[in-house]
Amino acid sequence: MPNGMNAQGGACGAAAAEVDVVIVGAGFSGMYMLHRLRGLGMSVVVFEAGADVGGTWYWNRYPGARCDIESMQYSFSFSDALQQEWRWSELYAAQPEILRYAGHVADRLDLRRDIRFSTRVTALRFDEAVGRWQVRTDRGATVSARFCIMATGCLSTARVPDFPGRERFAGETYHTGAWPHARVDFSGKRVGVIGTGSSAIQAIPEIAGEAAHLFVFQRTPNFSVPSRNQPMPPEHERGWKANYAERRRRAQQVRNAIFLHLNDKSALAATEEERHAEYEARWQAGGLPFMAAFNDLIFNKGSNDTAAAFVRSKIRALVRDPAVAERLTPKDYPIGTKRLCVDNGYFETFNRPNVTLVDLRETPLETITSDGLRTSAAHYRLDSIVFATGFDAMTGTLLGIDITGRDGRTLRDAWADGPCTFLGLTIAGFPNLFTITGPGSPSVISNMMVSIEQHVDWITDCLAHLRARGVTTIEPTSPAQDAWTAHVAEAGAKTLYPLANSWYTGANIPGKPRVVLPYLGGFPLYRQQCDAVAAGGYAEFRMQTSHEAAAARL
Ligand code: NA7
């Protein structure tokens, strides 16, 4: 246990507990970060708002929650023993299994003893006099740390829009991203789901199978491809386990860090028949590799149109009522620029007699009432409302913590016009603060597990470098940060992503600055740039030893 900390996370006595590093969050990134820092012999405490490890997979317990990246790849690679011993039961693991995996990793590496659960970090203040972060939690503890690492996740601040009348609803309400731990029983109930993003698309078929009637309130229809999920075929697992090192290495050479077959040609260079055959084969195989059918689907609108047209034709074939099919068909943004959904029978669910699609573009939501929801055309009586309305993604959680850096400048102020980072890992004016999969890094566009491992390894190397040289503070220079922020914007502008109103660009939150949040230059190029910075001795950073800091204060 770090010196001065008691088991409940409270500081002992009046003096603040001191550690080398505070990690905020015990999802996959916080867990691996803790493991690596123990390897450096550092004292570390992790604060976690949830009652156990798992992060995203701890909170998102809604029915049907499942990863949209294959389980064999959505797992840690840093320990061969771990990846060989763990057995996934399905091609795409469901949330409970992923959470069990997180728990297994915590047990296996004995992580829990350094994690203070049910403790939310509320404020971080950089104390320039001593070059340390003062970390405050909602349990009243204050901890002093040389370094602070934000492992706070990209989708961890659930958001319910300000629907008029929301507080009047007398029935039960849920948010997919903050689902109760006890089983929710919808049988015999009239349920409304608001939203049709990835979470809703997974939950809707499950809720429809249980509820008396399900009303789906859709603002924007979404593209979705079938997952073709199935129990893990033994030969598939064997193939992966025999070739893990090679496949993990090859995944890192792919833009989104997923091991898949990229058809390295333009959709426009193929004939109509070739295109159709390629899309059909991928539709039958299922999952996100659909977007790797050609190499320019996210860059070239003409190419993208061919993939979008294919999926539209599938929706029309799957949904019996042509009017409902039309409402479910996305028309006004390129496929893949809102996250492509991966489903288990989503479109088919609208063929059920107990499911009604309500198009909020045709008949806008006017108010939530005490017993339902009223649109401009009708009142829908509901027993329960499920808000599948998404998250304040990538920046919401960081900005939800009161973070004050050098010269009393707050992060909220520094990011008022959108996040500025160097490599999505560090922020000018906020010394010794690191963000794992922060804005400006590939994060959500990539296989998160690959990105997490890459970030954690980079931070670990950086901290080892600092220690070897007696450096006590590090922060990126403003020119380095400006250049990176411009590069992130440029990489985003080369893609079709800016054409959609999505959480990738902050467009889902009224008033949020509209910038492309993740780095869209691809994982391989990103990694190359991070490696070059490390190999160059972190020349883009200002570093100070404790002597220099003391001299500067004189
Ligand atoms: P998303 O993808 O942000 O989806 C949220 C949904 O909620 C989406 O359909 C929104 O419609 C809808 N929404 C949001 N605000 C409103 C209002 N005010 N009125 C009506 N409908 C609204 O969140 P998810 O949880 O599904 O997925 C997040 C990520 O988790 C996903 O991308 C995967 O990476 C995993 P809109 O499209 O904004 O019109």
Residues whose N, C-alpha, C, O or C-beta is under 5 A from the ligand:
A	BS01	NA7	P161 I194 G195 T196 G197 S198 S199 A200 R219 T220 R339 A388 T389 G390 F391 N501 W503
